[in-house]
Amino acid sequence: MHPNLKAVIFDWAGTMIDFGSRAPVIALCRLFADHEVPITEAEAQEDMGRAKWDHIACLLAKPRIAAAWAEAHGAPPVETDARMLFDRIGPAMTEAARDCAVLIPGAAEVAGVLQQAGVKIGSCTGYTREMMAAILPLAAEQGYRPDCVVCAGETTEGRPSPLMAWKNLVELGAWPAGACVKVDDTEVGLAEGRNAGLWTVAVAATGNALGLSAADLAALPAAEREARLAAARARLSAAGAHRVIDSVADLPAALAELPIGQPAPA
């Protein structure tokens, strides 16, 4: 373990649980369909990583979705529509998150090795505390118990602001930022880490960049699978990740390559 490493802050869906980050996509598609404005999985994935309130507002601001909403409801979407959708997504999000709360292979083992070495484990998520209520005990049953959990709505701003990451560092007593690492599967989550001054590691195969379950990814022809993985890696690298790995199980090798303890490039 790198001697200067003080803390690692993990995202949840697509990084540590829910291979493919499927739960938010399922819940959002179901929510919009219930309100006569079907959206595609690709549209649901575009702003993944944001707090669900921000995510819904971003969806309603997309020209195609805004036009479909106006056609279905007789007026363009306004803030009260976003608030109404957010108020109604809770049960669907909680159900989908619970159904998809299976740890990604290697997640518990990697976190355990870090904790045994004295590294603090933080976490942050676009889910609210209520949405996480069912997930936390399920993760614990599978061996993952982070030292800190920061949920959407618990800071004055969500991602890509650094506040959720900084709240983790404050609660963990971990500093300087250059001795800490953020691991995430979304562009906005990586931006959060960089804005906080952390080293950032992106996961390409298990998260939103591909958006496929483990079974669906394995079922792809080998050439197509590798092409899609290469595109996901390139996308996350372009988003500013200091290292890109396929799965959290690959994190130890990435940590060994980073000059942890030195200031991270912005």
Order of alpha helices (4+ residues) and beta strands (2+ residues): beta-alpha-alpha-alpha-alpha-alpha-alpha-beta-alpha-alpha-alpha-beta-alpha-beta-alpha-alpha-beta-alpha
